Each structure stands twice: as C-alpha cells, then as structure tokens.
Amino acid sequence: MADKADVTTYTVKQALAAKVADHIEIAVETQDGTTLKLKATADQLDALVGDLETILDADDAEGEAA
C-alpha cells in the first residue's frame, strides 16, 4: 500500500458495484462530492470481504461482551 503521506481519507456517501467483463467495478461517491471508480478482481474482493467480516465479527463480539 502507498506511504501514509500519499493517502487521502474520504468518508463514503454512497457505493455501488457492478461486474464488467472479467473484473468488478465499485463506484464510490464521497461526502465532499469526489467520485472514485475502483477496479478489482474477484480474488481481491474475496480477500477484502474476509477482512471486513473479521472486523465486523470482532465488533459484534465486543458488543455482546459489554
């Protein structure tokens, strides 16, 4: 991943996904009006989904413990 000095953080307003040929495109509109289009393979998105599930499962476990 890029050096943190090269990273801009955006807050997502809306995101949409579509399969295009051999990849998946995710269109993101940010709170400040910036529009981004991300292209990813199914394997890349599977890895991302796995990361997100781990984060959400940890959040659920913390909520249940409280």
mmCIF file of the N, C-alpha and C atoms, coordinates in Angstrom:
data_MODEL
# 
_entry.id   MODEL 
# 
loop_
_atom_site.group_PDB 
_atom_site.id 
_atom_site.type_symbol 
_atom_site.label_atom_id 
_atom_site.label_alt_id 
_atom_site.label_comp_id 
_atom_site.label_asym_id 
_atom_site.label_entity_id 
_atom_site.label_seq_id 
_atom_site.pdbx_PDB_ins_code 
_atom_site.Cartn_x 
_atom_site.Cartn_y 
_atom_site.Cartn_z 
_atom_site.occupancy 
_atom_site.B_iso_or_equiv 
_atom_site.pdbx_formal_charge 
_atom_site.auth_seq_id 
_atom_site.auth_comp_id 
_atom_site.auth_asym_id 
_atom_site.auth_atom_id 
_atom_site.pdbx_PDB_model_num 
ATOM 1   N N  . MET A 1 1  ? 0.849   -1.176  0.000   1.00 0.00 ? 1  MET A N  1 
ATOM 2   C CA . MET A 1 1  ? 0.000   0.000   0.000   1.00 0.00 ? 1  MET A CA 1 
ATOM 3   C C  . MET A 1 1  ? 0.891   1.235   0.000   1.00 0.00 ? 1  MET A C  1 
ATOM 4   N N  . ALA A 1 2  ? 0.345   2.351   -0.401  1.00 0.00 ? 2  ALA A N  1 
ATOM 5   C CA . ALA A 1 2  ? 1.105   3.601   -0.501  1.00 0.00 ? 2  ALA A CA 1 
ATOM 6   C C  . ALA A 1 2  ? 1.538   4.083   0.881   1.00 0.00 ? 2  ALA A C  1 
ATOM 7   N N  . ASP A 1 3  ? 2.603   4.859   0.891   1.00 0.00 ? 3  ASP A N  1 
ATOM 8   C CA . ASP A 1 3  ? 3.059   5.504   2.121   1.00 0.00 ? 3  ASP A CA 1 
ATOM 9   C C  . ASP A 1 3  ? 1.918   6.354   2.667   1.00 0.00 ? 3  ASP A C  1 
ATOM 10  N N  . LYS A 1 4  ? 1.760   6.389   3.993   1.00 0.00 ? 4  LYS A N  1 
ATOM 11  C CA . LYS A 1 4  ? 0.653   7.141   4.600   1.00 0.00 ? 4  LYS A CA 1 
ATOM 12  C C  . LYS A 1 4  ? 0.648   8.613   4.188   1.00 0.00 ? 4  LYS A C  1 
ATOM 13  N N  . ALA A 1 5  ? 1.793   9.168   3.845   1.00 0.00 ? 5  ALA A N  1 
ATOM 14  C CA . ALA A 1 5  ? 1.842   10.562  3.398   1.00 0.00 ? 5  ALA A CA 1 
ATOM 15  C C  . ALA A 1 5  ? 1.133   10.735  2.059   1.00 0.00 ? 5  ALA A C  1 
ATOM 16  N N  . ASP A 1 6  ? 0.957   9.632   1.306   1.00 0.00 ? 6  ASP A N  1 
ATOM 17  C CA . ASP A 1 6  ? 0.330   9.682   -0.013  1.00 0.00 ? 6  ASP A CA 1 
ATOM 18  C C  . ASP A 1 6  ? -1.144  9.294   0.017   1.00 0.00 ? 6  ASP A C  1 
ATOM 19  N N  . VAL A 1 7  ? -1.729  9.129   1.194   1.00 0.00 ? 7  VAL A N  1 
ATOM 20  C CA . VAL A 1 7  ? -3.097  8.626   1.306   1.00 0.00 ? 7  VAL A CA 1 
ATOM 21  C C  . VAL A 1 7  ? -4.046  9.753   1.705   1.00 0.00 ? 7  VAL A C  1 
ATOM 22  N N  . THR A 1 8  ? -5.161  9.849   1.004   1.00 0.00 ? 8  THR A N  1 
ATOM 23  C CA . THR A 1 8  ? -6.227  10.783  1.349   1.00 0.00 ? 8  THR A CA 1 
ATOM 24  C C  . THR A 1 8  ? -7.395  9.975   1.874   1.00 0.00 ? 8  THR A C  1 
ATOM 25  N N  . THR A 1 9  ? -7.956  10.388  2.987   1.00 0.00 ? 9  THR A N  1 
ATOM 26  C CA . THR A 1 9  ? -9.091  9.684   3.583   1.00 0.00 ? 9  THR A CA 1 
ATOM 27  C C  . THR A 1 9  ? -10.384 10.381  3.172   1.00 0.00 ? 9  THR A C  1 
ATOM 28  N N  . TYR A 1 10 ? -11.339 9.589   2.690   1.00 0.00 ? 10 TYR A N  1 
ATOM 29  C CA . TYR A 1 10 ? -12.647 10.092  2.296   1.00 0.00 ? 10 TYR A CA 1 
ATOM 30  C C  . TYR A 1 10 ? -13.717 9.370   3.109   1.00 0.00 ? 10 TYR A C  1 
ATOM 31  N N  . THR A 1 11 ? -14.821 10.040  3.376   1.00 0.00 ? 11 THR A N  1 
ATOM 32  C CA . THR A 1 11 ? -15.974 9.405   4.000   1.00 0.00 ? 11 THR A CA 1 
ATOM 33  C C  . THR A 1 11 ? -16.956 9.050   2.898   1.00 0.00 ? 11 THR A C  1 
ATOM 34  N N  . VAL A 1 12 ? -17.362 7.786   2.857   1.00 0.00 ? 12 VAL A N  1 
ATOM 35  C CA . VAL A 1 12 ? -18.245 7.293   1.801   1.00 0.00 ? 12 VAL A CA 1 
ATOM 36  C C  . VAL A 1 12 ? -19.670 7.817   2.006   1.00 0.00 ? 12 VAL A C  1 
ATOM 37  N N  . LYS A 1 13 ? -20.224 8.354   0.950   1.00 0.00 ? 13 LYS A N  1 
ATOM 38  C CA . LYS A 1 13 ? -21.630 8.766   0.942   1.00 0.00 ? 13 LYS A CA 1 
ATOM 39  C C  . LYS A 1 13 ? -22.476 7.646   0.335   1.00 0.00 ? 13 LYS A C  1 
ATOM 40  N N  . GLN A 1 14 ? -21.983 7.069   -0.766  1.00 0.00 ? 14 GLN A N  1 
ATOM 41  C CA . GLN A 1 14 ? -22.711 6.020   -1.474  1.00 0.00 ? 14 GLN A CA 1 
ATOM 42  C C  . GLN A 1 14 ? -21.706 5.171   -2.250  1.00 0.00 ? 14 GLN A C  1 
ATOM 43  N N  . ALA A 1 15 ? -21.975 3.874   -2.342  1.00 0.00 ? 15 ALA A N  1 
ATOM 44  C CA . ALA A 1 15 ? -21.112 2.985   -3.126  1.00 0.00 ? 15 ALA A CA 1 
ATOM 45  C C  . ALA A 1 15 ? -21.983 1.989   -3.884  1.00 0.00 ? 15 ALA A C  1 
ATOM 46  N N  . LEU A 1 16 ? -21.609 1.729   -5.123  1.00 0.00 ? 16 LEU A N  1 
ATOM 47  C CA . LEU A 1 16 ? -22.318 0.783   -5.985  1.00 0.00 ? 16 LEU A CA 1 
ATOM 48  C C  . LEU A 1 16 ? -21.298 -0.147  -6.631  1.00 0.00 ? 16 LEU A C  1 
ATOM 49  N N  . ALA A 1 17 ? -21.700 -1.368  -6.917  1.00 0.00 ? 17 ALA A N  1 
ATOM 50  C CA . ALA A 1 17 ? -20.787 -2.322  -7.556  1.00 0.00 ? 17 ALA A CA 1 
ATOM 51  C C  . ALA A 1 17 ? -21.452 -2.936  -8.781  1.00 0.00 ? 17 ALA A C  1 
ATOM 52  N N  . ALA A 1 18 ? -20.611 -3.280  -9.774  1.00 0.00 ? 18 ALA A N  1 
ATOM 53  C CA . ALA A 1 18 ? -21.107 -3.928  -10.994 1.00 0.00 ? 18 ALA A CA 1 
ATOM 54  C C  . ALA A 1 18 ? -20.012 -4.818  -11.560 1.00 0.00 ? 18 ALA A C  1 
ATOM 55  N N  . LYS A 1 19 ? -20.416 -5.944  -12.145 1.00 0.00 ? 19 LYS A N  1 
ATOM 56  C CA . LYS A 1 19 ? -19.470 -6.821  -12.826 1.00 0.00 ? 19 LYS A CA 1 
ATOM 57  C C  . LYS A 1 19 ? -19.321 -6.316  -14.256 1.00 0.00 ? 19 LYS A C  1 
ATOM 58  N N  . VAL A 1 20 ? -18.074 -6.111  -14.681 1.00 0.00 ? 20 VAL A N  1 
ATOM 59  C CA . VAL A 1 20 ? -17.768 -5.620  -16.022 1.00 0.00 ? 20 VAL A CA 1 
ATOM 60  C C  . VAL A 1 20 ? -16.704 -6.540  -16.605 1.00 0.00 ? 20 VAL A C  1 
ATOM 61  N N  . ALA A 1 21 ? -17.095 -7.307  -17.607 1.00 0.00 ? 21 ALA A N  1 
ATOM 62  C CA . ALA A 1 21 ? -16.165 -8.257  -18.249 1.00 0.00 ? 21 ALA A CA 1 
ATOM 63  C C  . ALA A 1 21 ? -15.549 -9.167  -17.195 1.00 0.00 ? 21 ALA A C  1 
ATOM 64  N N  . ASP A 1 22 ? -14.217 -9.123  -17.039 1.00 0.00 ? 22 ASP A N  1 
ATOM 65  C CA . ASP A 1 22 ? -13.539 -10.057 -16.131 1.00 0.00 ? 22 ASP A CA 1 
ATOM 66  C C  . ASP A 1 22 ? -13.201 -9.442  -14.774 1.00 0.00 ? 22 ASP A C  1 
ATOM 67  N N  . HIS A 1 23 ? -13.773 -8.274  -14.458 1.00 0.00 ? 23 HIS A N  1 
ATOM 68  C CA . HIS A 1 23 ? -13.480 -7.649  -13.178 1.00 0.00 ? 23 HIS A CA 1 
ATOM 69  C C  . HIS A 1 23 ? -14.754 -7.028  -12.594 1.00 0.00 ? 23 HIS A C  1 
ATOM 70  N N  . ILE A 1 24 ? -14.624 -6.503  -11.401 1.00 0.00 ? 24 ILE A N  1 
ATOM 71  C CA . ILE A 1 24 ? -15.738 -5.844  -10.727 1.00 0.00 ? 24 ILE A CA 1 
ATOM 72  C C  . ILE A 1 24 ? -15.358 -4.384  -10.528 1.00 0.00 ? 24 ILE A C  1 
ATOM 73  N N  . GLU A 1 25 ? -16.290 -3.488  -10.789 1.00 0.00 ? 25 GLU A N  1 
ATOM 74  C CA . GLU A 1 25 ? -16.057 -2.065  -10.588 1.00 0.00 ? 25 GLU A CA 1 
ATOM 75  C C  . GLU A 1 25 ? -16.915 -1.582  -9.429  1.00 0.00 ? 25 GLU A C  1 
ATOM 76  N N  . ILE A 1 26 ? -16.310 -0.812  -8.556  1.00 0.00 ? 26 ILE A N  1 
ATOM 77  C CA . ILE A 1 26 ? -17.014 -0.205  -7.430  1.00 0.00 ? 26 ILE A CA 1 
ATOM 78  C C  . ILE A 1 26 ? -16.935 1.307   -7.622  1.00 0.00 ? 26 ILE A C  1 
ATOM 79  N N  . ALA A 1 27 ? -18.086 1.936   -7.738  1.00 0.00 ? 27 ALA A N  1 
ATOM 80  C CA . ALA A 1 27 ? -18.151 3.392   -7.855  1.00 0.00 ? 27 ALA A CA 1 
ATOM 81  C C  . ALA A 1 27 ? -18.478 3.945   -6.471  1.00 0.00 ? 27 ALA A C  1 
ATOM 82  N N  . VAL A 1 28 ? -17.688 4.909   -6.027  1.00 0.00 ? 28 VAL A N  1 
ATOM 83  C CA . VAL A 1 28 ? -17.857 5.483   -4.701  1.00 0.00 ? 28 VAL A CA 1 
ATOM 84  C C  . VAL A 1 28 ? -18.026 6.994   -4.825  1.00 0.00 ? 28 VAL A C  1 
ATOM 85  N N  . GLU A 1 29 ? -19.071 7.513   -4.191  1.00 0.00 ? 29 GLU A N  1 
ATOM 86  C CA . GLU A 1 29 ? -19.232 8.956   -4.063  1.00 0.00 ? 29 GLU A CA 1 
ATOM 87  C C  . GLU A 1 29 ? -18.918 9.294   -2.611  1.00 0.00 ? 29 GLU A C  1 
ATOM 88  N N  . THR A 1 30 ? -18.077 10.301  -2.398  1.00 0.00 ? 30 THR A N  1 
ATOM 89  C CA . THR A 1 30 ? -17.688 10.678  -1.052  1.00 0.00 ? 30 THR A CA 1 
ATOM 90  C C  . THR A 1 30 ? -18.519 11.855  -0.557  1.00 0.00 ? 30 THR A C  1 
ATOM 91  N N  . GLN A 1 31 ? -18.447 12.113  0.743   1.00 0.00 ? 31 GLN A N  1 
ATOM 92  C CA . GLN A 1 31 ? -19.211 13.207  1.341   1.00 0.00 ? 31 GLN A CA 1 
ATOM 93  C C  . GLN A 1 31 ? -18.873 14.553  0.715   1.00 0.00 ? 31 GLN A C  1 
ATOM 94  N N  . ASP A 1 32 ? -17.616 14.725  0.256   1.00 0.00 ? 32 ASP A N  1 
ATOM 95  C CA . ASP A 1 32 ? -17.232 16.013  -0.334  1.00 0.00 ? 32 ASP A CA 1 
ATOM 96  C C  . ASP A 1 32 ? -17.499 16.086  -1.836  1.00 0.00 ? 32 ASP A C  1 
ATOM 97  N N  . GLY A 1 33 ? -18.159 15.055  -2.399  1.00 0.00 ? 33 GLY A N  1 
ATOM 98  C CA . GLY A 1 33 ? -18.518 15.066  -3.809  1.00 0.00 ? 33 GLY A CA 1 
ATOM 99  C C  . GLY A 1 33 ? -17.515 14.405  -4.734  1.00 0.00 ? 33 GLY A C  1 
ATOM 100 N N  . THR A 1 34 ? -16.385 13.960  -4.205  1.00 0.00 ? 34 THR A N  1 
ATOM 101 C CA . THR A 1 34 ? -15.399 13.254  -5.013  1.00 0.00 ? 34 THR A CA 1 
ATOM 102 C C  . THR A 1 34 ? -15.986 11.921  -5.463  1.00 0.00 ? 34 THR A C  1 
ATOM 103 N N  . THR A 1 35 ? -15.767 11.552  -6.707  1.00 0.00 ? 35 THR A N  1 
ATOM 104 C CA . THR A 1 35 ? -16.218 10.267  -7.229  1.00 0.00 ? 35 THR A CA 1 
ATOM 105 C C  . THR A 1 35 ? -14.999 9.428   -7.583  1.00 0.00 ? 35 THR A C  1 
ATOM 106 N N  . LEU A 1 36 ? -14.995 8.190   -7.125  1.00 0.00 ? 36 LEU A N  1 
ATOM 107 C CA . LEU A 1 36 ? -13.900 7.262   -7.384  1.00 0.00 ? 36 LEU A CA 1 
ATOM 108 C C  . LEU A 1 36 ? -14.460 6.026   -8.063  1.00 0.00 ? 36 LEU A C  1 
ATOM 109 N N  . LYS A 1 37 ? -13.673 5.416   -8.946  1.00 0.00 ? 37 LYS A N  1 
ATOM 110 C CA . LYS A 1 37 ? -14.047 4.130   -9.523  1.00 0.00 ? 37 LYS A CA 1 
ATOM 111 C C  . LYS A 1 37 ? -12.888 3.178   -9.246  1.00 0.00 ? 37 LYS A C  1 
ATOM 112 N N  . LEU A 1 38 ? -13.194 2.078   -8.585  1.00 0.00 ? 38 LEU A N  1 
ATOM 113 C CA . LEU A 1 38 ? -12.209 1.067   -8.265  1.00 0.00 ? 38 LEU A CA 1 
ATOM 114 C C  . LEU A 1 38 ? -12.454 -0.162  -9.120  1.00 0.00 ? 38 LEU A C  1 
ATOM 115 N N  . LYS A 1 39 ? -11.386 -0.740  -9.660  1.00 0.00 ? 39 LYS A N  1 
ATOM 116 C CA . LYS A 1 39 ? -11.486 -1.982  -10.418 1.00 0.00 ? 39 LYS A CA 1 
ATOM 117 C C  . LYS A 1 39 ? -10.765 -3.058  -9.620  1.00 0.00 ? 39 LYS A C  1 
ATOM 118 N N  . ALA A 1 40 ? -11.398 -4.222  -9.459  1.00 0.00 ? 40 ALA A N  1 
ATOM 119 C CA . ALA A 1 40 ? -10.802 -5.290  -8.676  1.00 0.00 ? 40 ALA A CA 1 
ATOM 120 C C  . ALA A 1 40 ? -11.178 -6.640  -9.257  1.00 0.00 ? 40 ALA A C  1 
ATOM 121 N N  . THR A 1 41 ? -10.330 -7.617  -8.976  1.00 0.00 ? 41 THR A N  1 
ATOM 122 C CA . THR A 1 41 ? -10.655 -8.990  -9.365  1.00 0.00 ? 41 THR A CA 1 
ATOM 123 C C  . THR A 1 41 ? -11.524 -9.610  -8.271  1.00 0.00 ? 41 THR A C  1 
ATOM 124 N N  . ALA A 1 42 ? -12.150 -10.710 -8.600  1.00 0.00 ? 42 ALA A N  1 
ATOM 125 C CA . ALA A 1 42 ? -12.963 -11.426 -7.614  1.00 0.00 ? 42 ALA A CA 1 
ATOM 126 C C  . ALA A 1 42 ? -12.097 -11.869 -6.436  1.00 0.00 ? 42 ALA A C  1 
ATOM 127 N N  . ASP A 1 43 ? -10.872 -12.306 -6.689  1.00 0.00 ? 43 ASP A N  1 
ATOM 128 C CA . ASP A 1 43 ? -9.981  -12.730 -5.604  1.00 0.00 ? 43 ASP A CA 1 
ATOM 129 C C  . ASP A 1 43 ? -9.648  -11.563 -4.669  1.00 0.00 ? 43 ASP A C  1 
ATOM 130 N N  . GLN A 1 44 ? -9.409  -10.382 -5.226  1.00 0.00 ? 44 GLN A N  1 
ATOM 131 C CA . GLN A 1 44 ? -9.123  -9.216  -4.390  1.00 0.00 ? 44 GLN A CA 1 
ATOM 132 C C  . GLN A 1 44 ? -10.321 -8.875  -3.512  1.00 0.00 ? 44 GLN A C  1 
ATOM 133 N N  . LEU A 1 45 ? -11.515 -8.951  -4.083  1.00 0.00 ? 45 LEU A N  1 
ATOM 134 C CA . LEU A 1 45 ? -12.709 -8.638  -3.304  1.00 0.00 ? 45 LEU A CA 1 
ATOM 135 C C  . LEU A 1 45 ? -13.013 -9.717  -2.276  1.00 0.00 ? 45 LEU A C  1 
ATOM 136 N N  . ASP A 1 46 ? -12.739 -10.979 -2.587  1.00 0.00 ? 46 ASP A N  1 
ATOM 137 C CA . ASP A 1 46 ? -12.895 -12.041 -1.595  1.00 0.00 ? 46 ASP A CA 1 
ATOM 138 C C  . ASP A 1 46 ? -12.006 -11.777 -0.381  1.00 0.00 ? 46 ASP A C  1 
ATOM 139 N N  . ALA A 1 47 ? -10.767 -11.351 -0.616  1.00 0.00 ? 47 ALA A N  1 
ATOM 140 C CA . ALA A 1 47 ? -9.853  -11.037 0.480   1.00 0.00 ? 47 ALA A CA 1 
ATOM 141 C C  . ALA A 1 47 ? -10.377 -9.847  1.289   1.00 0.00 ? 47 ALA A C  1 
ATOM 142 N N  . LEU A 1 48 ? -10.881 -8.833  0.606   1.00 0.00 ? 48 LEU A N  1 
ATOM 143 C CA . LEU A 1 48 ? -11.430 -7.665  1.282   1.00 0.00 ? 48 LEU A CA 1 
ATOM 144 C C  . LEU A 1 48 ? -12.644 -8.044  2.125   1.00 0.00 ? 48 LEU A C  1 
ATOM 145 N N  . VAL A 1 49 ? -13.535 -8.848  1.564   1.00 0.00 ? 49 VAL A N  1 
ATOM 146 C CA . VAL A 1 49 ? -14.728 -9.279  2.296   1.00 0.00 ? 49 VAL A CA 1 
ATOM 147 C C  . VAL A 1 49 ? -14.319 -10.071 3.539   1.00 0.00 ? 49 VAL A C  1 
ATOM 148 N N  . GLY A 1 50 ? -13.308 -10.916 3.407   1.00 0.00 ? 50 GLY A N  1 
ATOM 149 C CA . GLY A 1 50 ? -12.816 -11.664 4.568   1.00 0.00 ? 50 GLY A CA 1 
ATOM 150 C C  . GLY A 1 50 ? -12.325 -10.732 5.658   1.00 0.00 ? 50 GLY A C  1 
ATOM 151 N N  . ASP A 1 51 ? -11.573 -9.696  5.282   1.00 0.00 ? 51 ASP A N  1 
ATOM 152 C CA . ASP A 1 51 ? -11.093 -8.711  6.255   1.00 0.00 ? 51 ASP A CA 1 
ATOM 153 C C  . ASP A 1 51 ? -12.263 -8.003  6.935   1.00 0.00 ? 51 ASP A C  1 
ATOM 154 N N  . LEU A 1 52 ? -13.253 -7.589  6.144   1.00 0.00 ? 52 LEU A N  1 
ATOM 155 C CA . LEU A 1 52 ? -14.411 -6.875  6.698   1.00 0.00 ? 52 LEU A CA 1 
ATOM 156 C C  . LEU A 1 52 ? -15.218 -7.768  7.634   1.00 0.00 ? 52 LEU A C  1 
ATOM 157 N N  . GLU A 1 53 ? -15.399 -9.041  7.273   1.00 0.00 ? 53 GLU A N  1 
ATOM 158 C CA . GLU A 1 53 ? -16.131 -9.964  8.145   1.00 0.00 ? 53 GLU A CA 1 
ATOM 159 C C  . GLU A 1 53 ? -15.412 -10.142 9.477   1.00 0.00 ? 53 GLU A C  1 
ATOM 160 N N  . THR A 1 54 ? -14.088 -10.227 9.441   1.00 0.00 ? 54 THR A N  1 
ATOM 161 C CA . THR A 1 54 ? -13.311 -10.351 10.671  1.00 0.00 ? 54 THR A CA 1 
ATOM 162 C C  . THR A 1 54 ? -13.507 -9.128  11.560  1.00 0.00 ? 54 THR A C  1 
ATOM 163 N N  . ILE A 1 55 ? -13.460 -7.942  10.962  1.00 0.00 ? 55 ILE A N  1 
ATOM 164 C CA . ILE A 1 55 ? -13.654 -6.703  11.722  1.00 0.00 ? 55 ILE A CA 1 
ATOM 165 C C  . ILE A 1 55 ? -15.059 -6.654  12.317  1.00 0.00 ? 55 ILE A C  1 
ATOM 166 N N  . LEU A 1 56 ? -16.075 -6.958  11.509  1.00 0.00 ? 56 LEU A N  1 
ATOM 167 C CA . LEU A 1 56 ? -17.458 -6.892  11.980  1.00 0.00 ? 56 LEU A CA 1 
ATOM 168 C C  . LEU A 1 56 ? -17.736 -7.946  13.041  1.00 0.00 ? 56 LEU A C  1 
ATOM 169 N N  . ASP A 1 57 ? -17.177 -9.141  12.883  1.00 0.00 ? 57 ASP A N  1 
ATOM 170 C CA . ASP A 1 57 ? -17.360 -10.191 13.888  1.00 0.00 ? 57 ASP A CA 1 
ATOM 171 C C  . ASP A 1 57 ? -16.735 -9.777  15.212  1.00 0.00 ? 57 ASP A C  1 
ATOM 172 N N  . ALA A 1 58 ? -15.574 -9.125  15.169  1.00 0.00 ? 58 ALA A N  1 
ATOM 173 C CA . ALA A 1 58 ? -14.912 -8.655  16.394  1.00 0.00 ? 58 ALA A CA 1 
ATOM 174 C C  . ALA A 1 58 ? -15.765 -7.570  17.053  1.00 0.00 ? 58 ALA A C  1 
ATOM 175 N N  . ASP A 1 59 ? -16.335 -6.676  16.251  1.00 0.00 ? 59 ASP A N  1 
ATOM 176 C CA . ASP A 1 59 ? -17.200 -5.625  16.790  1.00 0.00 ? 59 ASP A CA 1 
ATOM 177 C C  . ASP A 1 59 ? -18.434 -6.245  17.455  1.00 0.00 ? 59 ASP A C  1 
ATOM 178 N N  . ASP A 1 60 ? -19.032 -7.278  16.827  1.00 0.00 ? 60 ASP A N  1 
ATOM 179 C CA . ASP A 1 60 ? -20.196 -7.958  17.397  1.00 0.00 ? 60 ASP A CA 1 
ATOM 180 C C  . ASP A 1 60 ? -19.833 -8.621  18.720  1.00 0.00 ? 60 ASP A C  1 
ATOM 181 N N  . ALA A 1 61 ? -18.678 -9.268  18.765  1.00 0.00 ? 61 ALA A N  1 
ATOM 182 C CA . ALA A 1 61 ? -18.243 -9.947  19.985  1.00 0.00 ? 61 ALA A CA 1 
ATOM 183 C C  . ALA A 1 61 ? -18.021 -8.938  21.110  1.00 0.00 ? 61 ALA A C  1 
ATOM 184 N N  . GLU A 1 62 ? -17.439 -7.785  20.785  1.00 0.00 ? 62 GLU A N  1 
ATOM 185 C CA . GLU A 1 62 ? -17.214 -6.744  21.790  1.00 0.00 ? 62 GLU A CA 1 
ATOM 186 C C  . GLU A 1 62 ? -18.547 -6.203  22.298  1.00 0.00 ? 62 GLU A C  1 
ATOM 187 N N  . GLY A 1 63 ? -19.520 -6.037  21.412  1.00 0.00 ? 63 GLY A N  1 
ATOM 188 C CA . GLY A 1 63 ? -20.827 -5.538  21.792  1.00 0.00 ? 63 GLY A CA 1 
ATOM 189 C C  . GLY A 1 63 ? -21.569 -6.512  22.690  1.00 0.00 ? 63 GLY A C  1 
ATOM 190 N N  . GLU A 1 64 ? -21.434 -7.789  22.416  1.00 0.00 ? 64 GLU A N  1 
ATOM 191 C CA . GLU A 1 64 ? -22.087 -8.807  23.240  1.00 0.00 ? 64 GLU A CA 1 
ATOM 192 C C  . GLU A 1 64 ? -21.439 -8.924  24.604  1.00 0.00 ? 64 GLU A C  1 
ATOM 193 N N  . ALA A 1 65 ? -20.139 -8.674  24.693  1.00 0.00 ? 65 ALA A N  1 
ATOM 194 C CA . ALA A 1 65 ? -19.426 -8.778  25.956  1.00 0.00 ? 65 ALA A CA 1 
ATOM 195 C C  . ALA A 1 65 ? -19.744 -7.595  26.878  1.00 0.00 ? 65 ALA A C  1 
ATOM 196 N N  . ALA A 1 66 ? -20.177 -6.502  26.310  1.00 0.00 ? 66 ALA A N  1 
ATOM 197 C CA . ALA A 1 66 ? -20.433 -5.293  27.122  1.00 0.00 ? 66 ALA A CA 1 
ATOM 198 C C  . ALA A 1 66 ? -21.751 -5.358  27.873  1.00 0.00 ? 66 ALA A C  1 
# 
